[in-house]
């Protein structure tokens, strides 16, 4: 390392809307070298993605404009080019050829009407001027390199026909097709299972080693950064608040924001009374200035761990009760249809002979990779999907035999918080009315005036401003929309809530706030949860017991801590091994493999 590839010098990128100017990137400077990985971390809105889009000259204009600074690309021939000063036609020669990008959501980056192979071939033909046969051969070779199963078959498939992890590999193959010097990866593993994420990260490291690429890896997950990056750039509200080598950032963070990011991920070796958040380490004064609370991560967290004896006492009390929900031999099968007349040719066994109990006041975690059946179980319990066989007994009543009126009363008591809060909110309805609507449906309170007051109380309870009653969903961040979903679930005074991947798309700092809120509400309202997630570290933190699922069946079930410490199946062990924990030993091993010594 030491050969400069890309220099950012005092970059300023602004967005002009309705008479206001917002500096999304404000005076940002850092350098990327050959063979080096820089991790750019920060919450949504910190400017990390806008920084990468600025390098690619993909800022939408209007309203965006790169108003200051330089982005200098250094070529192998010694020539240095300021990418901000060249024409769009000249920029096209660099974009994809020398500097490639993997976007956060592969489904929206791939064209649904073209096959995966055709889309990669298009980039090769455009930049390398190869004929179709040579481009196809190179595409299949790239699919082999990114370890796609049956590359010839994937070549002819459409994006919707393959999994999220496979789509991400197609995007990596496309990015690598012209052997770029710089690879920008914008949250490339956020929506992936930990096992798929591990494979993708290893793949990127291998490709970097082979080609001496520089990688800008953008993420909010410091656990991933620990195992991948050489240097770290921490961004907050458009500015770099701290940067340095990965070892120094993790062992001795200087900025309170960095301390907060490091502290708020759920620990795997202990269980906290609550998760630290960024606000525990810093405050913002009326002028927007950051005030350091002057506390270290170690000092703040030293008394947060819950003693094992307290957990055992709570567990004994929980499991002496009669279960609130009994699931017995539940099956949910989806028919596969084919042919002109749509005849059934087989079934997808989404849930296959699943049995478990849930106790009042318990949080039962359902964990497993995408497609394991965990979400289908949640939807089947609410009869949003009809079960094929089995029993679901809630408070002595069989859910499968409930009439329409009984089901309506049941759904008042058992609510669901969906994975994507934006798609579960009506964009044309104010968030106040969205929360009030289920109260009107279930005749809660006497009139809308009383209901509005209740909604304002709920907004306040989930740390939102009651004055936001008349705002629309698009005016809120992802974390705020998730809080709106929680408030809506609470509006009908439920006893049981199914949380379906309710924090999977959130920044770790916002995730910590929402997990703390869910635990507070559980104690305050005496709630019972089924907590569904593919993130085993989050499920372990939240749950009393854990159910590990694979391909519609239960792999193992039991005490959450016990399963993590002593898994009984190789599948669970694989899930645990894939979690990026961000341990100092992992950082040391990663740096050692690159020939970098740390003291």
JOZI-V716728 format. One line per field, one symbol per residue. phi: phi as a letter, one per 30 degrees, with the letter a starting at -180 (. if undefined). psi: psi as a letter, one per 30 degrees, with the letter a starting at -180 (. if undefined). A space follows every 10 residues. Layout:
phi = ???
psi = ???
This chain:
phi = .kddcbccbh dbbcbcbhic ccddbbicba bccdiccccc bldeidjddd ddddddhcdd bdcdadcajb bcccdddjdc bdddccdddd dddddjdcbc bcddcdddcc ddccdedddd eeddddcchd dddddddddd ddddddhddh edddeccced cbdddddddd ddeddddchd dbcccchdbe ccddddeddd dddddddddd chdcbcccac cdddeecbdc bbcccbhicd cabldddddd cbdcdddded dddddedcca bcdaddbedd cabcddcidd cddibddddd cdcddddedd dddddedddd ddedbbcbhd bbccdccaid ciddclbcdd bbhcbacbce idccccblde idjddddedd edhdbdddaj cbcchicddd cddedddddd dddccbcddc dddccddccd ddddddeddd dchdidaddd dddddddded dcicdeddec dceddcdedd dddddddddd dchdcbbccc hdbdcceddd eddddddddd deddcidcbc ccaccddddd ddcdbbcccb hicddabled dddddbdcbd dddddddddd didddddddd dddciccbd
psi = lfjkekkkjh kkklkjkhgl kkjekjhkkl kklkgkkkkj lllkgfgeee eeeeefhgkk klflkjflak jkkjlfgfkk kjffflleee efeejeeejl kklejfeffk kffkleeeee eeeeeeefhl leeeeeeeee eeeeeghkki eeeeegllef flleeeeeee eeeeeffgil ekkjjjhfge glleeeeeee eeeeeeeeee ghlkkjjklg jfeeeefele lkjkkjhflj fklaleeeee fikekeeeee eeffkkkffl klelklleff fllkafggkk kkfhkleeee ffgfkkkeee eeeeeeeegf lkkfkjkkhk kjkkkkklle ghkkfakjie kjhkkllkkk gljkkjlllk gfgeeeeeee eggfkkkell kjjjhfkjef gkleeeeeee fefjlkjlej feffkjffkl feeeefefee eghklelfee eeeeeeeeee eghlkffgeg llefglleee eeeeeeeeef fghlfkkjjj hfgfglleee eeeeeeeeee eeeeghlkkj jklfjeeeee efkelkjkkk hflkelkake eeeeeikflf eeeeeeffkj fgleeeeeee eefggkkl.
